[in-house]
Amino acid sequence: MPFQRVTGQWRLKAALSLAFFVFAGSAAARAMQPDAAAIIQRVDAAVKARVDSILSYTVTEHYAVYRNNDEVHPVAEMTVKTVYQKDTGKSYTILSQQGSSIMRSLVLGGILDNEKRINQPGIREGSWIISTNYDFKLKPGGTQQVNGRDCFLLAMTPRRKAPYLIDGTLWVDATDGSIVQLEGTSSKSSSLLTGPTKVMRQYASVSGFSEATHARAESDSSLFGRTVVKIDYEGYQIQLRPAQ
C-alpha cells in the first residue's frame, strides 16, 4: 500500500509538471505570434506618412514591352521623366522611345494615361494600399527576407473591384510596416479585350519612404496575345514638407 501511494503521488506530480510545461509553452508561443492588427496599423501609418510628407518628386522611368514568350528582345521601349505634384498629380515627358509605334501608343500610352488618372486628387485615395481599400490577413510562417529586409506577408483582398486594386500578397517591413513588395492579379480587367493583369512591384526606401524600383505586368489579350511590360525607376528627387 505505501508503495502504491508513493507511485500515485509521483504520477500526480508528473501530470501537474507536464500540464505546467504545456501551458507555459502555449503561452510562449502566443507571445511570439505577431500582432496582425498592429502590423496593419503600421502599414496604414507608413502610407499616410508618405502621403503627408512628400510634396513632389521626379523620377526617370524606363518601359519595355515584350511579346509572347520572348522577354529578351523588347518590341517597344520608352523612357519618361515623371513629375509628381501633391496638389495636381502626375505628368510625363517622353525622353526617348523606339520600336513598334502601335505598342508604344496603345500599350505604353494607355499605361501612362491610366497613371495620370488614378493619381489625380480625389481619385488616388482609392488606390492607396491601406486597410480602407483592402482586407489584409497576416499569413502564417513568420518573417521572410526580401532584398535583405525581414518582412511580414499579408494576403491582400480589395474591398471593391478595380483594375488598379490587386488581389494577392503584400510584403511589408517587419519593423516599420513600409511596403517592400507586392504580387498578385488585378481585381478587374482594364479592357474588354484583356483578362486580369498579373502584377509584381518592388520598392526601396528613398528619403525614408517606400518608392517603386521595379515593376512587371503581364496580360493576355485577343488583340496582342501575351504581353509583358517591365518598368525600372531610377534617380528619384524628392521634395519633403518642411519640418514643423
C-alpha positions as YAML, in Angstrom:
chain: A
units: angstrom
residues:
- id: 1
  name: MET
  ca: [0.00, 0.00, 0.00]
- id: 2
  name: PRO
  ca: [2.70, 2.60, 0.85]
- id: 3
  name: PHE
  ca: [4.35, 1.81, -2.46]
- id: 4
  name: GLN
  ca: [1.05, 2.40, -4.28]
- id: 5
  name: ARG
  ca: [0.58, 5.76, -2.53]
- id: 6
  name: VAL
  ca: [4.09, 6.88, -3.48]
- id: 7
  name: THR
  ca: [3.54, 5.79, -7.05]
- id: 8
  name: GLY
  ca: [0.22, 7.61, -7.20]
- id: 9
  name: GLN
  ca: [1.77, 10.79, -5.82]
- id: 10
  name: TRP
  ca: [4.64, 10.59, -8.32]
- id: 11
  name: ARG
  ca: [2.17, 10.22, -11.21]
- id: 12
  name: LEU
  ca: [0.15, 13.19, -9.96]
- id: 13
  name: LYS
  ca: [3.26, 15.39, -9.73]
- id: 14
  name: ALA
  ca: [4.39, 14.25, -13.17]
- id: 15
  name: ALA
  ca: [0.99, 15.08, -14.64]
- id: 16
  name: LEU
  ca: [0.98, 18.52, -12.99]
- id: 17
  name: SER
  ca: [4.51, 19.22, -14.21]
- id: 18
  name: LEU
  ca: [3.58, 18.20, -17.76]
- id: 19
  name: ALA
  ca: [0.48, 20.39, -17.67]
- id: 20
  name: PHE
  ca: [2.59, 23.34, -16.48]
- id: 21
  name: PHE
  ca: [5.12, 22.97, -19.28]
- id: 22
  name: VAL
  ca: [2.38, 22.59, -21.89]
- id: 23
  name: PHE
  ca: [0.67, 25.74, -20.60]
- id: 24
  name: ALA
  ca: [3.97, 27.64, -20.44]
- id: 25
  name: GLY
  ca: [4.85, 26.53, -23.96]
- id: 26
  name: SER
  ca: [1.46, 27.59, -25.30]
- id: 27
  name: ALA
  ca: [1.75, 30.98, -23.58]
- id: 28
  name: ALA
  ca: [5.23, 31.49, -25.02]
- id: 29
  name: ALA
  ca: [4.02, 30.56, -28.49]
- id: 30
  name: ARG
  ca: [1.15, 33.03, -28.20]
- id: 31
  name: ALA
  ca: [3.55, 35.72, -27.04]
- id: 32
  name: MET
  ca: [5.79, 35.10, -30.06]
- id: 33
  name: GLN
  ca: [2.91, 35.38, -32.55]
- id: 34
  name: PRO
  ca: [2.98, 38.77, -34.31]
- id: 35
  name: ASP
  ca: [0.03, 41.06, -33.67]
- id: 36
  name: ALA
  ca: [-1.78, 41.21, -37.03]
- id: 37
  name: ALA
  ca: [-3.78, 44.31, -36.10]
- id: 38
  name: ALA
  ca: [-0.62, 46.18, -35.06]
- id: 39
  name: ILE
  ca: [1.14, 45.25, -38.32]
- id: 40
  name: ILE
  ca: [-1.78, 46.51, -40.40]
- id: 41
  name: GLN
  ca: [-1.83, 49.74, -38.38]
- id: 42
  name: ARG
  ca: [1.87, 50.21, -39.17]
- id: 43
  name: VAL
  ca: [1.18, 49.71, -42.89]
- id: 44
  name: ASP
  ca: [-1.56, 52.36, -42.79]
- id: 45
  name: ALA
  ca: [0.69, 54.72, -40.82]
- id: 46
  name: ALA
  ca: [3.61, 54.28, -43.24]
- id: 47
  name: VAL
  ca: [1.42, 55.07, -46.27]
- id: 48
  name: LYS
  ca: [-0.11, 58.08, -44.51]
- id: 49
  name: ALA
  ca: [3.33, 59.40, -43.55]
- id: 50
  name: ARG
  ca: [4.48, 59.16, -47.17]
- id: 51
  name: VAL
  ca: [1.36, 60.91, -48.47]
- id: 52
  name: ASP
  ca: [1.58, 63.69, -45.89]
- id: 53
  name: SER
  ca: [5.35, 64.22, -46.17]
- id: 54
  name: ILE
  ca: [6.06, 64.21, -49.92]
- id: 55
  name: LEU
  ca: [5.17, 67.44, -51.70]
- id: 56
  name: SER
  ca: [6.66, 66.47, -55.06]
- id: 57
  name: TYR
  ca: [9.15, 64.19, -56.73]
- id: 58
  name: THR
  ca: [10.70, 63.44, -60.10]
- id: 59
  name: VAL
  ca: [11.86, 60.04, -61.34]
- id: 60
  name: THR
  ca: [13.05, 58.54, -64.61]
- id: 61
  name: GLU
  ca: [11.02, 55.52, -65.70]
- id: 62
  name: HIS
  ca: [12.07, 53.07, -68.43]
- id: 63
  name: TYR
  ca: [9.35, 50.93, -70.02]
- id: 64
  name: ALA
  ca: [9.99, 47.82, -72.12]
- id: 65
  name: VAL
  ca: [7.28, 45.78, -73.88]
- id: 66
  name: TYR
  ca: [7.73, 42.08, -74.69]
- id: 67
  name: ARG
  ca: [5.51, 39.84, -76.79]
- id: 68
  name: ASN
  ca: [4.61, 36.16, -76.49]
- id: 69
  name: ASN
  ca: [7.42, 34.15, -74.82]
- id: 70
  name: ASP
  ca: [10.34, 36.45, -75.65]
- id: 71
  name: GLU
  ca: [11.37, 38.54, -72.63]
- id: 72
  name: VAL
  ca: [14.83, 39.31, -74.01]
- id: 73
  name: HIS
  ca: [14.07, 41.42, -77.07]
- id: 74
  name: PRO
  ca: [11.57, 44.25, -76.43]
- id: 75
  name: VAL
  ca: [9.25, 45.19, -79.27]
- id: 76
  name: ALA
  ca: [8.90, 48.73, -77.91]
- id: 77
  name: GLU
  ca: [10.68, 50.89, -75.34]
- id: 78
  name: MET
  ca: [10.07, 54.27, -73.80]
- id: 79
  name: THR
  ca: [11.90, 56.39, -71.24]
- id: 80
  name: VAL
  ca: [9.94, 59.12, -69.50]
- id: 81
  name: LYS
  ca: [10.53, 61.72, -66.84]
- id: 82
  name: THR
  ca: [7.72, 61.62, -64.31]
- id: 83
  name: VAL
  ca: [6.82, 64.64, -62.20]
- id: 84
  name: TYR
  ca: [4.50, 64.20, -59.22]
- id: 85
  name: GLN
  ca: [2.93, 67.19, -57.51]
- id: 86
  name: LYS
  ca: [0.82, 66.61, -54.42]
- id: 87
  name: ASP
  ca: [-1.78, 69.17, -55.48]
- id: 88
  name: THR
  ca: [-2.17, 68.09, -59.11]
- id: 89
  name: GLY
  ca: [-0.94, 64.51, -59.57]
- id: 90
  name: LYS
  ca: [1.44, 63.14, -62.21]
- id: 91
  name: SER
  ca: [2.70, 64.41, -65.56]
- id: 92
  name: TYR
  ca: [5.06, 62.78, -68.05]
- id: 93
  name: THR
  ca: [7.68, 63.95, -70.53]
- id: 94
  name: ILE
  ca: [8.91, 61.39, -73.08]
- id: 95
  name: LEU
  ca: [12.72, 61.42, -73.19]
- id: 96
  name: SER
  ca: [13.21, 58.66, -75.76]
- id: 97
  name: GLN
  ca: [11.24, 55.90, -77.50]
- id: 98
  name: GLN
  ca: [11.79, 53.19, -80.06]
- id: 99
  name: GLY
  ca: [10.18, 50.11, -81.54]
- id: 100
  name: SER
  ca: [6.58, 49.46, -82.56]
- id: 101
  name: SER
  ca: [4.56, 52.65, -82.69]
- id: 102
  name: ILE
  ca: [1.37, 50.65, -82.14]
- id: 103
  name: MET
  ca: [2.70, 49.10, -78.91]
- id: 104
  name: ARG
  ca: [4.01, 52.47, -77.74]
- id: 105
  name: SER
  ca: [0.68, 54.14, -78.43]
- id: 106
  name: LEU
  ca: [-1.80, 51.50, -77.27]
- id: 107
  name: VAL
  ca: [0.14, 49.75, -74.50]
- id: 108
  name: LEU
  ca: [2.55, 52.30, -73.05]
- id: 109
  name: GLY
  ca: [0.35, 55.29, -73.82]
- id: 110
  name: GLY
  ca: [-2.53, 53.51, -72.10]
- id: 111
  name: ILE
  ca: [-0.41, 52.84, -69.00]
- id: 112
  name: LEU
  ca: [0.68, 56.48, -68.72]
- id: 113
  name: ASP
  ca: [-2.85, 57.80, -69.26]
- id: 114
  name: ASN
  ca: [-4.15, 55.46, -66.57]
- id: 115
  name: GLU
  ca: [-1.41, 56.51, -64.14]
- id: 116
  name: LYS
  ca: [-2.30, 60.15, -64.71]
- id: 117
  name: ARG
  ca: [-5.95, 59.47, -63.99]
- id: 118
  name: ILE
  ca: [-5.58, 57.41, -60.82]
- id: 119
  name: ASN
  ca: [-3.08, 59.88, -59.33]
- id: 120
  name: GLN
  ca: [-5.43, 62.85, -59.53]
- id: 121
  name: PRO
  ca: [-6.50, 64.25, -56.15]
- id: 122
  name: GLY
  ca: [-9.82, 62.76, -55.15]
- id: 123
  name: ILE
  ca: [-9.16, 59.58, -57.15]
- id: 124
  name: ARG
  ca: [-5.74, 58.43, -55.92]
- id: 125
  name: GLU
  ca: [-7.02, 57.85, -52.36]
- id: 126
  name: GLY
  ca: [-8.93, 54.83, -53.69]
- id: 127
  name: SER
  ca: [-5.71, 53.20, -54.93]
- id: 128
  name: TRP
  ca: [-3.66, 53.51, -51.74]
- id: 129
  name: ILE
  ca: [-2.50, 50.24, -50.20]
- id: 130
  name: ILE
  ca: [-4.27, 50.72, -46.87]
- id: 131
  name: SER
  ca: [-6.92, 48.88, -44.88]
- id: 132
  name: THR
  ca: [-9.64, 51.24, -46.13]
- id: 133
  name: ASN
  ca: [-9.18, 49.78, -49.63]
- id: 134
  name: TYR
  ca: [-8.01, 46.27, -48.70]
- id: 135
  name: ASP
  ca: [-8.87, 43.47, -46.34]
- id: 136
  name: PHE
  ca: [-5.46, 42.37, -45.00]
- id: 137
  name: LYS
  ca: [-4.81, 38.98, -43.41]
- id: 138
  name: LEU
  ca: [-1.45, 38.09, -41.84]
- id: 139
  name: LYS
  ca: [-0.02, 34.96, -43.45]
- id: 140
  name: PRO
  ca: [1.43, 32.28, -41.13]
- id: 141
  name: GLY
  ca: [5.08, 31.33, -41.12]
- id: 142
  name: GLY
  ca: [6.74, 34.35, -39.53]
- id: 143
  name: THR
  ca: [9.01, 36.69, -41.47]
- id: 144
  name: GLN
  ca: [10.61, 36.27, -44.89]
- id: 145
  name: GLN
  ca: [13.64, 38.12, -46.21]
- id: 146
  name: VAL
  ca: [13.23, 40.27, -49.31]
- id: 147
  name: ASN
  ca: [16.26, 42.24, -50.50]
- id: 148
  name: GLY
  ca: [17.86, 41.86, -47.08]
- id: 149
  name: ARG
  ca: [14.80, 43.08, -45.17]
- id: 150
  name: ASP
  ca: [12.75, 40.98, -42.76]
- id: 151
  name: CYS
  ca: [9.14, 41.14, -43.93]
- id: 152
  name: PHE
  ca: [5.72, 40.02, -42.80]
- id: 153
  name: LEU
  ca: [3.45, 38.68, -45.53]
- id: 154
  name: LEU
  ca: [-0.14, 39.91, -45.79]
- id: 155
  name: ALA
  ca: [-2.84, 38.47, -48.01]
- id: 156
  name: MET
  ca: [-4.46, 41.47, -49.66]
- id: 157
  name: THR
  ca: [-8.04, 41.37, -50.93]
- id: 158
  name: PRO
  ca: [-9.59, 44.52, -52.46]
- id: 159
  name: ARG
  ca: [-12.78, 45.74, -50.80]
- id: 160
  name: ARG
  ca: [-14.09, 46.53, -54.30]
- id: 161
  name: LYS
  ca: [-13.07, 45.57, -57.82]
- id: 162
  name: ALA
  ca: [-10.93, 47.94, -59.89]
- id: 163
  name: PRO
  ca: [-8.08, 47.49, -62.40]
- id: 164
  name: TYR
  ca: [-5.63, 49.21, -60.02]
- id: 165
  name: LEU
  ca: [-6.57, 47.16, -56.93]
- id: 166
  name: ILE
  ca: [-4.54, 43.97, -56.57]
- id: 167
  name: ASP
  ca: [-5.66, 40.62, -55.19]
- id: 168
  name: GLY
  ca: [-2.51, 38.91, -53.94]
- id: 169
  name: THR
  ca: [0.32, 39.16, -51.40]
- id: 170
  name: LEU
  ca: [2.00, 42.16, -49.80]
- id: 171
  name: TRP
  ca: [5.43, 42.07, -48.16]
- id: 172
  name: VAL
  ca: [5.91, 44.77, -45.50]
- id: 173
  name: ASP
  ca: [8.94, 45.67, -43.42]
- id: 174
  name: ALA
  ca: [8.71, 43.90, -40.06]
- id: 175
  name: THR
  ca: [9.99, 46.99, -38.24]
- id: 176
  name: ASP
  ca: [8.00, 49.92, -39.63]
- id: 177
  name: GLY
  ca: [5.32, 48.43, -41.91]
- id: 178
  name: SER
  ca: [6.65, 50.09, -45.08]
- id: 179
  name: ILE
  ca: [5.87, 48.32, -48.35]
- id: 180
  name: VAL
  ca: [8.68, 46.17, -49.78]
- id: 181
  name: GLN
  ca: [6.99, 44.11, -52.50]
- id: 182
  name: LEU
  ca: [3.61, 43.07, -53.87]
- id: 183
  name: GLU
  ca: [2.48, 40.34, -56.22]
- id: 184
  name: GLY
  ca: [-0.97, 39.48, -57.45]
- id: 185
  name: THR
  ca: [-3.64, 39.94, -60.08]
- id: 186
  name: SER
  ca: [-5.75, 42.99, -60.82]
- id: 187
  name: SER
  ca: [-9.22, 42.53, -59.38]
- id: 188
  name: LYS
  ca: [-10.83, 43.79, -62.60]
- id: 189
  name: SER
  ca: [-9.78, 43.81, -66.24]
- id: 190
  name: SER
  ca: [-8.84, 47.21, -67.62]
- id: 191
  name: SER
  ca: [-10.36, 46.35, -71.02]
- id: 192
  name: LEU
  ca: [-12.93, 44.05, -72.58]
- id: 193
  name: LEU
  ca: [-10.11, 42.76, -74.80]
- id: 194
  name: THR
  ca: [-7.85, 41.61, -71.95]
- id: 195
  name: GLY
  ca: [-8.06, 39.40, -68.92]
- id: 196
  name: PRO
  ca: [-6.89, 40.42, -65.43]
- id: 197
  name: THR
  ca: [-3.29, 41.64, -65.32]
- id: 198
  name: LYS
  ca: [-0.64, 39.84, -63.25]
- id: 199
  name: VAL
  ca: [1.41, 42.41, -61.35]
- id: 200
  name: MET
  ca: [4.68, 42.43, -59.42]
- id: 201
  name: ARG
  ca: [6.20, 45.57, -57.91]
- id: 202
  name: GLN
  ca: [9.30, 46.05, -55.75]
- id: 203
  name: TYR
  ca: [10.06, 49.01, -53.51]
- id: 204
  name: ALA
  ca: [13.04, 50.56, -51.74]
- id: 205
  name: SER
  ca: [13.36, 53.23, -49.09]
- id: 206
  name: VAL
  ca: [14.06, 56.64, -50.64]
- id: 207
  name: SER
  ca: [14.31, 59.60, -48.26]
- id: 208
  name: GLY
  ca: [12.70, 57.35, -45.66]
- id: 209
  name: PHE
  ca: [9.65, 56.36, -47.74]
- id: 210
  name: SER
  ca: [8.76, 53.40, -49.98]
- id: 211
  name: GLU
  ca: [9.18, 54.14, -53.67]
- id: 212
  name: ALA
  ca: [8.84, 51.73, -56.59]
- id: 213
  name: THR
  ca: [12.11, 50.49, -58.13]
- id: 214
  name: HIS
  ca: [10.92, 47.75, -60.47]
- id: 215
  name: ALA
  ca: [7.57, 46.51, -61.78]
- id: 216
  name: ARG
  ca: [6.33, 43.79, -64.09]
- id: 217
  name: ALA
  ca: [2.84, 43.45, -65.60]
- id: 218
  name: GLU
  ca: [1.65, 40.53, -67.70]
- id: 219
  name: SER
  ca: [-1.61, 40.39, -69.63]
- id: 220
  name: ASP
  ca: [-3.21, 38.29, -72.33]
- id: 221
  name: SER
  ca: [-5.47, 39.80, -74.97]
- id: 222
  name: SER
  ca: [-7.22, 38.73, -78.13]
- id: 223
  name: LEU
  ca: [-5.50, 41.63, -79.93]
- id: 224
  name: PHE
  ca: [-1.85, 41.30, -78.82]
- id: 225
  name: GLY
  ca: [-1.65, 37.86, -77.21]
- id: 226
  name: ARG
  ca: [0.67, 37.54, -74.20]
- id: 227
  name: THR
  ca: [2.26, 40.90, -73.41]
- id: 228
  name: VAL
  ca: [4.75, 41.72, -70.65]
- id: 229
  name: VAL
  ca: [5.69, 45.24, -69.59]
- id: 230
  name: LYS
  ca: [8.73, 45.80, -67.39]
- id: 231
  name: ILE
  ca: [9.35, 49.14, -65.68]
- id: 232
  name: ASP
  ca: [12.51, 50.36, -63.96]
- id: 233
  name: TYR
  ca: [12.53, 53.51, -61.81]
- id: 234
  name: GLU
  ca: [15.70, 55.45, -61.01]
- id: 235
  name: GLY
  ca: [17.00, 58.86, -59.97]
- id: 236
  name: TYR
  ca: [14.33, 59.91, -57.50]
- id: 237
  name: GLN
  ca: [14.45, 63.55, -56.46]
- id: 238
  name: ILE
  ca: [12.03, 64.10, -53.60]
- id: 239
  name: GLN
  ca: [10.83, 67.34, -52.02]
- id: 240
  name: LEU
  ca: [9.58, 66.82, -48.48]
- id: 241
  name: ARG
  ca: [7.27, 69.01, -46.46]
- id: 242
  name: PRO
  ca: [9.34, 71.27, -44.18]
- id: 243
  name: ALA
  ca: [9.55, 70.06, -40.61]
- id: 244
  name: GLN
  ca: [7.11, 71.83, -38.32]
...
